[in-house]
């Protein structure tokens, strides 16, 4: 006997839990791979060893985060067959090839050059090693490209047809499927969010070590580079987010209604609700703090422009307002704080106290996890705002699930929670320990030692914590 409503809710919670856990790791590796490429490129160009010291410092953290991202991503794919078999059957002819392209391009590219990047510094030439680092960075971008194309197609499906079996298939143009209406906006918004996430983590680590010793040149360099990224990208991200929001209003207006808390339609200009408590039972936002007509001004660029509300939609087609409303405000609020930190860093540079202003360092330290929280809040806004659809307007979530027994889903959910917090929790603790150590000067790489002749005594080179024999 199937307890379908309960099982469906548990399946949704399970996928939300695993995808949220997984999403945090690519948000770091996408930005960190590019940061490593910049560090190595600057080292090759300038010969300044501080860049290579930071490269060696962060590559260990990158390797751990990359590994955890791969492992957590594999788990998600199994749920398409166990919990979401109907969705897999109906959307498989489109989703399957796009995911295969991700494996054949991004994953193979990353796997092919990751070993050279991690272990080849003293085994291949400098330029070849730099190329490997660039290829890994490119691989993270290509992976994000295909994954976001899949997700965007589910948000704004295009270029599809239905076959006799009720499956979604290509209508002839895969370009229309890949470059669906929301994909360009989602791609640039998500990638810039990943770069900001990395910048604020790097900045927080630099700030931590500057608070301990503001004369450490590597911590000073790390913090300076991170603050340049924050000052440039954080304001840009606000502009990109606005463009993405306007695209969402055009193609998924219900999501924007939930984000704005617009239960009622406003024929003569809608207010911007800053804060309040959504009350879906009464179709209103209680204790609302709002700016009259500001929402119409932002979304339509006309203070008197009408905006439809959730009352214009059937109740069955409305997303959960409370979750979307608050997730959106968390994302926007953190984005504003990121821009503020970037502007303060520019002021500190102008005053010449970027590396001595302890208040700025404390602010940067507190903001360290802000990128992770913001990307998670943005992801929740995007995915919960799409409900009740898995493929917007075409396939409902309730129609996408496997025939499930609630106890079975609950058992697997609990297993995921226990294992994820145990395994990934241990990994995160180890990463934090690595970050707690200050970036120090490394010894120069040993010269290449020719292979010994047969029968001779091996040459042993001793380095701190490393024993190598050639």
C-alpha positions in Angstrom: 0.0 0.0 0.0 1.4 3.4 -1.0 1.1 6.5 1.1 1.6 8.7 -1.9 1.2 12.3 -0.5 3.5 11.6 2.4 6.0 9.7 0.2 6.0 12.5 -2.3 6.8 15.1 0.3 9.6 12.9 1.7 11.0 12.4 -1.8 11.0 16.1 -2.4 12.7 16.7 1.0 15.3 14.1 0.2 16.1 15.6 -3.2 16.2 19.1 -1.7 18.6 17.9 1.0 21.0 16.1 -1.4 20.9 18.8 -4.1 21.5 21.6 -1.5 24.4 19.8 -0.1 25.9 19.1 -3.5 25.3 22.6 -4.8 27.6 24.2 -2.2 30.7 22.3 -3.5 30.5 23.3 -7.2 29.8 26.9 -6.0 33.3 26.8 -4.5 35.2 24.7 -7.1 34.0 26.9 -10.1 35.4 30.0 -8.5 38.4 28.3 -6.9 39.6 26.7 -10.1 39.6 30.1 -11.8 41.4 31.6 -8.8 44.1 28.9 -9.0 44.5 29.6 -12.8 44.9 33.3 -12.1 47.5 32.7 -9.3 49.6 30.4 -11.5 49.3 32.7 -14.5 50.5 35.7 -12.4 53.3 33.5 -11.0 54.5 32.6 -14.5 54.2 36.2 -15.7 55.9 37.9 -12.7 58.0 35.2 -11.1 56.7 36.4 -7.7 56.8 33.4 -5.4 53.9 34.7 -3.2 51.5 33.7 -6.0 52.8 30.1 -6.1 52.7 30.0 -2.3 49.0 30.8 -2.4 48.5 28.3 -5.3 50.0 25.5 -3.2 47.9 26.7 -0.2 44.5 26.6 -2.0 45.1 23.7 -4.3 44.8 21.3 -1.3 41.5 22.8 -0.4 40.3 22.7 -4.0 41.1 19.0 -4.2 39.1 18.2 -1.1 36.1 20.3 -2.2 36.2 18.9 -5.7 36.2 15.3 -4.4 33.2 16.0 -2.1 31.4 17.6 -5.0 31.8 14.6 -7.3 30.7 12.1 -4.6 27.6 14.2 -3.6 26.7 14.6 -7.2 26.7 10.9 -8.0 24.2 10.2 -5.3 21.6 12.6 -6.9 21.5 10.8 -10.2 20.3 7.6 -8.5 17.2 9.4 -7.2 16.0 10.0 -10.7 15.5 6.3 -11.1 14.3 5.5 -7.6 12.1 8.5 -6.5 11.4 10.2 -9.9 11.0 7.4 -12.4 8.0 9.0 -14.2 10.0 12.3 -14.7 13.0 10.3 -16.0 10.8 8.4 -18.4 9.0 11.5 -19.8 11.9 13.9 -19.8 14.7 11.4 -20.5 14.9 12.0 -24.3 15.9 15.6 -23.6 17.5 15.5 -20.1 19.5 12.4 -20.9 21.5 13.7 -23.9 22.2 17.0 -22.1 23.6 15.2 -19.1 25.6 12.9 -21.4 27.2 16.0 -23.0 28.2 17.2 -19.5 30.0 13.9 -18.9 31.6 13.7 -22.3 32.9 17.2 -22.3 33.3 18.7 -18.8 33.8 15.6 -16.7 36.3 14.0 -19.1 38.1 17.3 -19.4 38.4 17.7 -15.6 39.4 14.1 -15.0 42.0 14.2 -17.8 43.8 17.2 -16.4 43.1 17.1 -12.7 45.8 14.6 -12.0 48.4 16.8 -13.8 47.2 19.9 -12.0 47.3 18.2 -8.5 50.5 16.1 -8.9 52.4 17.3 -11.9 54.0 20.5 -10.7 57.5 18.8 -10.6 56.8 16.3 -13.3 55.8 18.4 -16.3 56.9 21.8 -17.6 55.5 25.0 -16.1 53.5 25.9 -19.3 52.0 22.4 -19.5 51.0 22.5 -15.9 49.4 25.9 -16.4 47.5 24.5 -19.3 46.2 21.7 -17.1 45.0 24.2 -14.5 43.3 26.2 -17.2 41.6 23.0 -18.6 40.3 22.2 -15.1 38.9 25.7 -14.7 37.4 25.4 -18.2 35.9 22.1 -17.2 34.1 23.5 -14.2 32.6 26.2 -16.5 31.5 23.6 -19.1 30.0 21.5 -16.4 28.0 24.4 -15.1 26.9 25.2 -18.7 25.3 21.9 -19.3 23.8 21.5 -15.8 22.2 24.9 -15.9 21.0 24.3 -19.4 19.1 21.3 -18.1 17.7 23.2 -15.2 16.8 26.2 -17.3 14.9 24.0 -19.8 12.8 22.7 -16.9 12.1 26.3 -15.9 11.4 27.6 -19.5 11.0 24.6 -21.8 11.5 25.3 -25.5 12.3 23.4 -28.7 10.4 20.3 -27.6 7.6 18.1 -29.0 5.6 15.2 -27.5 5.8 11.7 -29.0 3.1 9.0 -28.9 4.3 7.7 -25.5 3.9 11.1 -23.9 7.6 11.8 -23.8 9.3 15.1 -24.4 11.5 14.9 -27.5 13.5 17.4 -29.6 11.3 19.2 -32.2 14.4 19.4 -34.4 16.6 22.1 -33.0 18.8 21.2 -30.0 20.0 24.8 -29.9 16.5 25.9 -29.0 16.5 23.4 -26.1 20.0 24.3 -24.9 19.7 28.1 -25.2 16.2 28.2 -23.8 14.8 31.7 -22.8 16.1 31.7 -19.2 19.4 29.9 -19.8 21.7 32.9 -20.6 20.5 34.8 -17.5 20.7 31.9 -15.2 24.2 31.0 -16.4 25.8 34.4 -15.9 24.0 34.9 -12.6 25.0 31.5 -11.2 28.6 31.8 -12.4 29.1 35.2 -11.0 27.6 33.9 -7.7 30.1 31.1 -7.7 33.0 33.6 -8.2 31.7 35.8 -5.4 31.3 32.7 -3.1 35.0 31.9 -3.6 36.0 35.5 -3.2 34.4 35.8 0.2 35.8 32.6 1.4 39.3 33.6 0.3 38.7 37.0 1.8 37.6 35.6 5.1 40.7 33.3 5.3 42.9 36.3 4.5 41.1 38.4 7.1 41.5 35.7 9.7 45.3 35.6 9.2 45.6 39.4 9.0 43.8 39.7 12.4 46.6 37.4 13.7 49.5 39.0 11.8 48.9 41.8 9.4 52.5 41.7 8.2 52.1 38.3 6.5 52.6 39.2 2.8 50.7 36.1 1.5 47.7 36.9 3.7 47.8 40.5 2.5 47.9 39.4 -1.1 45.1 36.9 -0.6 42.9 39.5 1.1 43.6 42.2 -1.5 42.7 39.9 -4.5 39.5 38.8 -2.8 38.4 42.4 -2.1 39.1 43.4 -5.7 36.7 40.6 -6.8 34.1 41.7 -4.2 34.3 45.3 -5.3 33.9 44.6 -9.0 31.6 41.5 -9.1 29.2 42.2 -6.2 27.7 45.4 -7.8 27.7 43.6 -11.2 25.8 40.7 -9.6 23.0 43.0 -8.5 22.6 44.2 -12.1 22.6 40.6 -13.4 20.1 39.6 -10.8 17.8 42.4 -11.9 18.0 41.2 -15.5 17.3 37.6 -14.4 14.3 38.8 -12.4 12.9 40.6 -15.4 13.3 37.5 -17.5 11.6 35.5 -14.8 8.7 37.9 -14.7 8.2 37.3 -18.5 8.3 33.5 -18.4 7.4 32.6 -14.8 5.3 35.4 -13.4 4.0 33.2 -10.5 7.5 32.9 -9.2 7.9 36.7 -9.1 4.5 37.1 -7.4 5.7 34.8 -4.6 9.1 36.5 -4.4 7.4 39.9 -4.1 4.6 38.7 -1.8 1.9 39.9 -4.2 -1.2 37.9 -3.3 -3.4 40.6 -4.8 -3.2 42.2 -8.2 -2.3 45.9 -8.4 -3.9 47.7 -11.4 -2.2 51.0 -10.6 1.2 50.2 -9.3 2.4 47.5 -6.9 4.2 48.2 -3.7 7.7 46.8 -2.9 7.2 44.7 0.3 10.5 44.9 2.2 9.5 42.7 5.1 6.5 41.0 6.4 4.9 37.6 7.3 3.2 35.9 4.3 -0.2 34.6 5.3 -1.4 32.3 2.5 -4.5 31.3 4.4 -5.7 34.9 4.2 -3.9 35.8 1.0 -2.0 38.7 2.4 1.4 39.7 4.0 0.9 40.5 7.6 2.9 43.4 9.2 4.1 44.5 5.8 6.8 47.2 5.6 6.5 48.4 2.0 7.3 51.2 -0.4 4.3 52.3 -2.5 4.6 51.5 -6.2 8.3 50.6 -6.0 7.8 47.1 -7.2 6.2 48.3 -10.5 9.0 50.8 -10.9 11.6 48.0 -10.5 9.9 45.4 -12.6 8.2 47.5 -15.2 10.2 50.7 -15.0 6.9 52.5 -14.5 5.6 53.3 -11.0 2.0 53.1 -12.2 2.3 49.9 -14.3 -0.2 47.2 -13.3 1.2 43.9 -11.8 -0.9 40.8 -11.6 -1.0 38.9 -8.2 -1.5 35.3 -7.2 -5.2 35.9 -7.1 -5.1 35.7 -10.9 -3.9 32.1 -10.8 -5.8 28.9 -9.7 -4.8 27.9 -6.2 -3.3 24.7 -7.5 -0.8 26.6 -9.7 0.6 28.8 -6.9 4.1 28.2 -5.4 4.6 28.1 -1.6 4.9 31.9 -0.9 6.5 31.8 2.5 9.6 29.9 1.5 10.2 31.8 -1.8 9.5 35.2 -0.1 12.1 34.8 2.6 14.7 32.9 0.5 14.6 35.8 -2.0 15.1 38.4 0.8 18.0 36.5 2.3 19.7 36.3 -1.1 19.1 40.0 -1.9 20.1 41.1 1.7 23.4 39.2 1.5 24.1 40.6 -2.0 23.7 44.2 -0.6 26.1 43.4 2.3 28.6 41.9 -0.2 28.5 45.1 -2.3 28.9 47.2 0.9 32.0 45.2 1.9 33.4 45.7 -1.6 32.9 49.5 -1.4 34.4 49.6 2.0 37.5 47.8 0.7 37.9 50.4 -2.0 37.7 53.2 0.6 40.3 51.4 2.7 42.6 51.2 -0.4 42.2 54.9 -1.0 43.0 55.6 2.7 46.0 53.1 2.6 44.8 50.9 5.5 43.4 47.9 3.7 45.7 45.6 5.6 45.4 47.3 9.0 41.7 48.1 9.4 40.7 45.5 11.8 37.0 46.4 11.6 37.1 45.7 7.8 38.8 42.4 8.5 36.2 41.4 11.1 33.4 42.3 8.6 35.1 40.2 5.9 35.5 37.3 8.3 31.8 37.3 9.2 30.9 37.5 5.5 33.0 34.4 4.7 30.1 32.0 4.4 27.7 34.6 3.0 28.3 33.4 -0.6 27.3 29.9 0.3 24.2 31.0 2.1 23.3 33.4 -0.8 23.6 30.7 -3.5 21.6 28.3 -1.5 18.9 30.9 -0.9 18.9 31.7 -4.6 18.6 28.0 -5.5 15.7 27.6 -3.1 14.0 30.7 -4.7 14.4 29.2 -8.1 13.3 25.7 -7.4 10.5 26.2 -4.9 9.3 29.1 -7.0 8.8 26.7 -9.9 6.4 24.5 -7.9 4.0 22.8 -8.4 5.9 22.0 -11.7 9.0 19.9 -12.4 8.7 21.1 -16.1 7.1 24.5 -15.9 3.5 24.5 -17.1 3.8 20.9 -18.6 4.6 18.3 -15.9 3.6 18.6 -12.3 5.7 17.4 -9.4 2.9 15.1 -8.2 2.9 13.5 -11.6 6.7 13.0 -11.7 7.2 10.7 -8.8 7.6 7.0 -8.6 4.9 5.0 -6.8 6.5 5.1 -3.4 6.0 3.8 0.1 6.5 6.5 2.7 8.5 4.3 5.2 11.0 3.3 2.5 11.6 7.0 1.5 11.8 8.0 5.1 14.5 5.3 5.8 16.6 6.4 2.9 16.2 10.1 3.8 17.5 9.4 7.4 20.4 7.4 6.0 21.3 10.3 3.7 21.2 12.8 6.6 23.3 10.6 8.9 25.9 9.7 6.2 26.1 13.2 4.8 26.7 15.0 8.1 29.2 12.3 9.1 31.3 12.1 5.9 31.0 15.6 4.6 31.1 17.1 8.1 34.5 15.5 8.7 35.6 16.8 5.3 34.5 20.4 6.2 36.2 20.2 9.6 39.5 19.2 7.9 39.2 22.0 5.3 38.7 24.5 8.1 41.8 23.2 9.8 43.7 23.8 6.6 42.3 27.3 6.3 43.3 28.0 9.9 47.0 27.5 9.1 48.6 30.7 7.7 50.0 30.7 4.2 53.7 30.3 4.4 56.7 30.3 2.2 57.4 27.0 0.5 60.7 25.6 -0.4 61.7 25.9 -4.0 60.8 22.9 -6.1 63.7 20.4 -6.2 65.5 20.0 -9.5 64.5 17.1 -11.7 66.7 14.1 -10.7 67.6 11.8 -13.5 66.6 8.1 -13.3 69.3 6.1 -11.5 71.2 3.4 -13.3 70.2 -0.1 -12.6 71.8 -1.5 -9.4 72.7 1.9 -7.9 71.6 3.2 -4.5 68.4 5.3 -4.7 68.7 9.0 -4.2 66.5 10.2 -1.3 65.4 13.8 -1.0 64.0 14.9 2.4 61.5 17.8 2.6 59.2 18.8 5.5 56.6 16.1 5.9 57.5 14.6 2.5 59.8 11.6 1.8 60.4 10.9 -1.9 62.6 8.4 -3.6 63.7 8.4 -7.2 
